[in-house]
Amino acid sequence: MNHQIVVYILIAYVISFVPFVGRYVSMINTLVHENGHAIAALLFSGKVYSIKLFQNTEGLAVTGQRGWLATVAISYAGYTFSSIVAYLCFYFLKQGQENLILYALISIAILNLILWIRNVYGAVWLISFIVCCGWTIQNGSDSVQTFLSYFLSAVLLTQSVSSALQIFLLSLFRSKRAGDATSLAHYTKVPAIVWGFLFFAQSVYIAYLAIANHFN
């Protein structure tokens, strides 16, 4: 499957521009991104009050924490976690453990549905995603399960890079509306463009490592 991973990446990238479908599949990256914030909050003894997923592929994690370091770490964690999860997916593909990816993603979705998601669209999206993955695990052929594992991994990889690119461009031209980069600039006094570039650079580097490792 090594040579086919490039095809999956291209498919995932092209589908991201398809109306409705592109936004639907891209939401998996939003979920992972917001969970990065949530996990960071928990690691710093904070709280996760809610996570919301929106139809335009944006998300919002509402957390409670104390201290400057915790606040900075939580703001930084979203894009970083997305890239790490994408890398891990490609690692498990390399190991031939495609189903583990489906089980992991469906577990994350169920956990979020029970504990954190607090808006209608987010709940509906999660339920549909859980049903899709659950049906594939229970009734799909090996080839269908393999296809979905590779496709979702490719979506996570392409979206981890493209979303980081978007925030970098926003930090260049609309620095006060650059999401996590703006938040980090506020807390650290380091310009948003620096954080935006860091998010993008690390996403490209981790994507490179994921693909290179897959071919080794």
Backbone hydrogen bonds, N-H to C=O, Kabsch-Sander energy under -0.5 kcal/mol:
donor,donor_aa,acceptor,acceptor_aa,energy
4,Q,1,M,-0.5
5,I,1,M,-1.0
5,I,2,N,-1.0
6,V,3,H,-0.5
8,Y,4,Q,-2.1
9,I,5,I,-2.3
10,L,6,V,-2.2
11,I,7,V,-2.6
12,A,8,Y,-2.8
13,Y,9,I,-2.2
14,V,10,L,-2.6
15,I,11,I,-2.7
16,S,12,A,-1.1
17,F,14,V,-1.7
18,V,15,I,-1.7
21,V,19,P,-3.1
22,G,18,V,-2.7
23,R,18,V,-0.5
24,Y,20,F,-2.4
25,V,21,V,-2.5
26,S,22,G,-1.9
27,M,23,R,-0.9
27,M,24,Y,-0.7
28,I,25,V,-1.2
29,N,26,S,-1.1
30,T,26,S,-1.2
31,L,27,M,-2.6
32,V,28,I,-2.0
33,H,29,N,-2.9
34,E,30,T,-2.7
35,N,31,L,-1.9
36,G,32,V,-1.5
37,H,33,H,-1.3
38,A,34,E,-2.1
39,I,35,N,-3.0
40,A,36,G,-2.1
41,A,37,H,-2.1
42,L,38,A,-2.2
43,L,39,I,-2.5
44,F,40,A,-1.5
45,S,42,L,-1.7
46,G,41,A,-3.4
47,K,64,G,-2.9
49,Y,47,K,-0.6
49,Y,62,V,-2.6
50,S,62,V,-1.4
51,I,116,W,-2.2
52,K,60,L,-2.7
54,F,58,E,-2.8
57,T,54,F,-1.9
60,L,52,K,-2.2
62,V,50,S,-3.1
62,V,60,L,-0.6
63,T,61,A,-0.7
64,G,47,K,-2.5
71,T,67,G,-1.7
72,V,68,W,-2.4
73,A,69,L,-2.6
74,I,70,A,-2.4
75,S,71,T,-2.0
76,Y,72,V,-2.1
77,A,73,A,-1.4
78,G,74,I,-0.6
80,T,76,Y,-1.0
81,F,77,A,-3.0
82,S,78,G,-1.9
83,S,79,Y,-1.9
84,I,80,T,-2.2
85,V,81,F,-2.7
86,A,82,S,-2.1
87,Y,83,S,-2.3
88,L,84,I,-2.5
89,C,85,V,-2.3
90,F,86,A,-2.0
91,Y,87,Y,-2.1
92,F,88,L,-2.5
93,L,89,C,-2.1
94,K,90,F,-2.1
95,Q,91,Y,-1.5
96,G,93,L,-1.4
97,Q,92,F,-2.8
100,L,97,Q,-0.6
101,I,97,Q,-0.8
101,I,98,E,-0.9
102,L,98,E,-1.1
103,Y,99,N,-2.6
104,A,100,L,-2.4
105,L,101,I,-2.6
106,I,102,L,-2.5
107,S,103,Y,-1.8
108,I,104,A,-2.2
109,A,105,L,-2.2
110,I,106,I,-2.3
111,L,107,S,-2.5
112,N,108,I,-2.3
113,L,109,A,-2.3
114,I,110,I,-2.1
115,L,111,L,-2.6
116,W,112,N,-1.6
117,I,112,N,-2.8
118,R,51,I,-1.7
123,A,119,N,-2.2
124,V,120,V,-2.8
125,W,121,Y,-2.9
126,L,122,G,-2.3
127,I,123,A,-2.5
128,S,124,V,-2.3
129,F,125,W,-2.4
130,I,126,L,-2.9
131,V,127,I,-2.5
132,C,128,S,-2.3
133,C,129,F,-2.6
134,G,130,I,-2.9
135,W,131,V,-2.8
136,T,132,C,-2.0
137,I,133,C,-2.4
138,Q,134,G,-2.3
139,N,135,W,-3.4
140,G,135,W,-0.9
140,G,136,T,-1.0
145,Q,141,S,-2.5
146,T,142,D,-2.4
147,F,143,S,-2.5
148,L,144,V,-2.5
149,S,145,Q,-2.2
150,Y,146,T,-2.5
151,F,147,F,-2.8
152,L,148,L,-2.7
153,S,149,S,-1.9
154,A,150,Y,-2.3
155,V,151,F,-2.4
156,L,152,L,-2.4
157,L,153,S,-2.2
158,T,154,A,-2.8
159,Q,155,V,-2.7
160,S,156,L,-2.0
161,V,157,L,-1.4
162,S,158,T,-2.9
163,S,159,Q,-2.5
164,A,160,S,-0.9
165,L,161,V,-2.3
166,Q,162,S,-2.2
167,I,163,S,-1.9
168,F,164,A,-1.9
169,L,165,L,-2.5
170,L,166,Q,-2.3
171,S,167,I,-2.1
172,L,168,F,-1.2
173,F,169,L,-2.2
174,R,170,L,-3.2
177,R,174,R,-2.5
178,A,175,S,-0.8
181,A,178,A,-1.7
183,S,179,G,-2.2
184,L,180,D,-2.6
185,A,181,A,-2.0
186,H,182,T,-2.1
187,Y,183,S,-2.1
188,T,184,L,-2.5
189,K,185,A,-2.1
194,V,191,P,-1.1
195,W,191,P,-1.3
196,G,192,A,-3.0
197,F,193,I,-2.4
198,L,194,V,-2.2
199,F,195,W,-2.7
200,F,196,G,-2.1
201,A,197,F,-3.2
202,Q,198,L,-2.6
203,S,199,F,-1.8
204,V,200,F,-2.3
205,Y,201,A,-2.3
206,I,202,Q,-2.6
207,A,203,S,-2.1
208,Y,204,V,-2.4
209,L,205,Y,-2.4
210,A,206,I,-2.4
211,I,207,A,-2.4
212,A,208,Y,-3.0
213,N,209,L,-2.7
214,H,210,A,-1.4
215,F,211,I,-1.3
216,N,212,A,-1.0
